[in-house]
């Protein structure tokens, strides 16, 4: 192995990437616009949810319940007849439809337990989940205050001192931004390395490499390090200017330690990208393989859903995925300010997984080149 060969071939890959405008646009978009949109697209609270109310009671209590719904959480309630409730839900006009039955106030004052029907369009997942809880709490508060004959809460017997650590303002965009960066690091490292190898094959330049005094190890390493450097630079730009600058998220830990972990992660994912490129015979096949690999990596790594809520079999299986350890490492450093004494198990796991992927991908690359020679 000669370091000069690896350096020169890597510089060639950077020149080749610089001439590919589509990949450059993908890199810029993924670490700028996509990060911002991914962090801010999902609203943190219920916002302007359409609601309809069937008021069959026409009492002061039902009027108080109707008046409790107002912007910005809800649109002003549409008062509709009972016959129009199902029609409006079927047409998708309302996310929530509330039916206040006749004699509701009289039954409440008589000590009985009346029932209010709430219909929810569950196809609107985020609004349906959050909004049903809002509506239940709002109706309970209005009914309790009406029954006590005055507004104002009772003094609780236990005082709960709530301390939100690592995200005191409970800002959801902070979590979404970091997870978007982590997912894009994984995606771009797979795409760039795999596309680099397939591009050599489609353009017929692999034959040029075969007649040069270079080894498969040098060829593979020269494709791993430049793409890793490009993704690492784009990741640094995104964290500094999009996450910290535009979104205003404070980073608690050491960026140098995070970039070191990202480098080890890139060693694993770029090797995986080379392996997928040796399996696929064309760019469309490579794209289909990426779909099969990226979706499980992103969804089951613990970024979208806590690993503890997954089946134990899935938790154990995903320990073989580099993204699982990268998510743990990133959240510990960027959110909680963890040092090397906390995240060293993730570093070791990523290095081990990366070595296995590199060896397997190198074996596949030797076989592929041997068949072409």
N, C-alpha and C positions, 0 to 999 in steps of 0.2 A: 504494500500500500504506500502511495506517495501523496503527501498532503497537498502538493502542488496540483496534482490531477483533480483532487476533490475541490480545491479552491477555484480552479479555472472552469471546471464543469458547473460548479455552483453559480459562478458569475454568468455563465452562458444561460442558465435557467432564469436568472434575474432579468437579463436582456430579453429573453423570450417572453417572460411575463409582462415586461414593460411594453411590448408590442401587441399584447392581447388586450384590446380596449374593453372587451366584455368582462373579462375577469377583473380588471382594474375597477370598473364600475361596480361590480359585485362586492369587491372588498370595501370600497368607500361607502357604498350604501349600507352594507351589513354592520359596519362599526360606527355609523353616524345616524342616518335617518331611521334605520331599523331598530337601533337601540332606543332612540327617543320615542318612537311609536310604540314599541313593545312595553316601555315603562309607563306611558301615559294613556294608552288606548283603553284600558280597563278602568272604569271609574271606581274611586275608592268607596263611595257611598251611593245610595239609591239616588237617581237623578231623573226627574220628570217622567215618572212611571205613570202610564194612563190607567185610571181607575174609574169604574162605574158603580153606582150605589142604587139599589132598589129599596126605597124607604116606604115600607108598608105600615109603619107604626105612626108616622107623622106626629111625633111627640117631642117635647123639649130635649129629651135625652138623645133621640135619634138625630135631632138637629145639631146637637153638640158633637156627635160622632162625625156627621157630614162635614162640619166646620173644622174638624181637626186635620183634614187633608188639604194641604196647600203646597205650592212650590217652595223650594226647589226639589224636594224629595218626590212629590207627586204633582201631576197636573191637577187642575181644579176638577173635582169629581163631576162626572156626567150623571145626572139623575134620570134614570130610565125606568120604564115599566118592567114588571116581572117577565113579560113575554119577550122583551128585547135583550134579556141577559144572555141567553144561549146564542142568540143570533150574533150579538156583538163579540162573544168569545170565539164563535166559529169563524167569524170574519177577521179575527185578529185585531179588532179595534181596541181591546182592553187587555191589559196584563192581569188585572185584578177586578173581580166583580163581587161586591158585598151585598148580601141580602139581609136586611133588618126586618124580622117577621112582625106581624101585627101583635098588638098588646105587649110589646117587648118591655116598655117602661112599667106597665102595670104589673107584669109578672115579676120583674126585678124588685119592685117595692113591696110586693106581697111575700117576698122571701123565697120565691121559686128560682130555679136556675134556667133562664131562657137561653136559647142557642142562636147564634148568628152564623150564617153560612158564608164562607169565603171561597170563591172559585179562583183558581190560579192557573194561568197559562204557563205550564211547566216547560214549554219549549224555549222560553226566554230564561235561560238558566240563571244568570247572575241576578237579574231583577226578581225572579221568582223566589230564589233562596233568601235573599236579603229582605225583600219587601214583605214576605209573609211574617217574618219576625217583627218588622216595624209595625205592621198593621195590628198584630196581636198585642203588642205593648201599648200602642196608642189607644186601642179600644179598652183595654184593661184599665188604663189610667183614667180615661173619661168616665167609665162606669164606676170606678172606685170613688172618684171625686164627687160624682152625682149622688152616690149612696151616702157619703159622709156629709153632704150639703155644703161643702166648701172646697176650694182649691188649695193645693199644697200637699206635700208628701208628709208621711209620718216619720218620726225620728227612728232610725234603725237601732236595734239592740246591739248590733256589732258594727264597728267602724272598720271598713276595709281600706287599708292603705295600699294603693296600687302603684307599683314602680315598673314602668316599661323600660327595660334595659336594651341597649344597643340600637334602639329606634324609638326614642322618647316620644316623638310626635306621631308614631304609628303611620308613617308615610309609606304607602304601598309602592309608590314609584321607585323608592330606593331598592326594594327587593327585586322588582321587575327589571330594573336597569342592569343590575349585576348579573342576574340569571340570563338576560339576553346576551350580554358580553360573553359569558361562559359558553352558552350554546353556539354562538357564532365562532368562537375560537375552535371548537370541535368541528363544526361544519366546514369552515374555510380550510382548515388543515387537511381534512380528508379530500376536499374538492381540488385544492391546488396541487397536492402531490400526485393524486390519481390522474388528474388532467395532464400533468407534465409528462408522465410516462406514456399515457395513451396518445398524447400529441406526437411524441417521438415515433410511436408505432405507425400512426396514420400518415405522417409525413415522410416515412421511410428513412428517418435519420438514425434509427437504431442500428441499421447496417453500418453507418459511419462509425458508430461507437464500437462495433464489433471488430473493426479493422484497426482500431487504436489500441495502444498498449495500456488499457485500463481494465480493471477487474470489475465483476458485478458489485462487489462491496463498495468500490469507489463510485460507481454509477449510482447506486442507491443512496449512499451518503450525500452525494452531490445534489440529490433531489430533496433530501430531507432537510438539510440545514438552511438553504435559502428560503424555502417556503415557510419553515418555522420562524425565521427572522422576520419575514414579511408579516405574518400573522401576529407575531409578538409586538412589532412596531405599531400595527393597526390597533391592537388591544391597548397598548399604552396611550395612544392618541384618544381612544374612546373613553378610557377611565379618567384621563386628565381633563379633557375638554368637553365631553358630553356628560359623563356621570357626575364628576366633581363640579365642572364649570356650569353647564347648562341646567342640569337637574338639581344642583346644589346638595349632593349627597356627601356627607363627611366620611372619609376613609380612615378608620381607626388604626389599622396595622401598618406594617412596613410594605411599601410597594415593591422594594427590591426583593423581599422574601416572596411576595406573590408572583412576581415575574420569574423568579427562580422555579417556583412550583409550576407555573405555566409552561416554562421551557421543558421541564421533565414530562409534563402532560403532552406537549407537542411532539416530543420524541416518540411517545406511544401512538398518538393519533396519526402522525405522518407515516409511520411504519405500517399502520393499519390501512392507510390510503394506498400505499404501494401494493400491499397484498390484494386489496380489492381490484386495483388496476391490472394485476396479473391474472385475476380470475375473469374479468370482463374482457370481451374482444372488441368492443367499440364504446364510444362515449354514451350512446343511449343505454347500453347494458350497464355501464358504470353508474349512470343516473338511477336506474332501478335498484341496483345494489345499495346505493346511498340511502334511498328511501327505507329499505329494509333494515339498515343499520342505524341511521340517525334517529328515527322515531323511538325505538326502544332506549337508545342511549340518553335521549333528552327527557323522556317521560319517566323512566325508571331509575334515574340516577339520584333522585332525592331532591332535585331542584323544584319541580312542579308539585310534587306530593311528598310529604315526609316519608322516609323509608320505613319508619316504625308502623305506618298504617298499611304497608304492603304485606302480602303473604310471606312467611318465613322462607319459603323456597325461592321466591323472587329476590328477597334481600340477600340470600347466600349466593345466588347466581350472579347478581350484579356486582358482587365484589371483584369479579374478574374483568369488569369494565373500567377503563381509566376515568371516565366521567364521574363515576361515583366518588372516587377519592379526590378528584379535582373540585367537585362541588363542596365536599367537606372542608377541603383546604381553603378554598376561596372564601367561603362564608366565615370560617374561623378567623382568617386574617383580616379581611376587609370589614366585617361587621364587628367582631369582638376583639380585634387587636391582638390576636394570638401570636406567639413567637414560635421559634423553631422547636422549643421544648414541648410544644403542644401538637404541632402538625408533622413531626418527624415520621410517624407511622404512615401518613399519606405519601410523603416523599419516597419512602422505601417501597411502598406498594406500587406507586407510579413507575419507579425505576425498574422494578421487577417485571411488571406488565409490559413496559416498553421494550425491555430486553427480549422478552418472549416474542412479542409481535415483530421486532426487528429480525430476529433469527428466522422465524417462520417466513416472513416476507422475503428475506434474502434467499432462502431456499427456493421459494417460488420463482423469484427473479432469475436465479441461475438456471432453473429448469426451462423457463420461458426463453431466455437467451440461447440456451443450448439447442432448443428446437428450431430457432431461427437461423442458427449458424450453419 
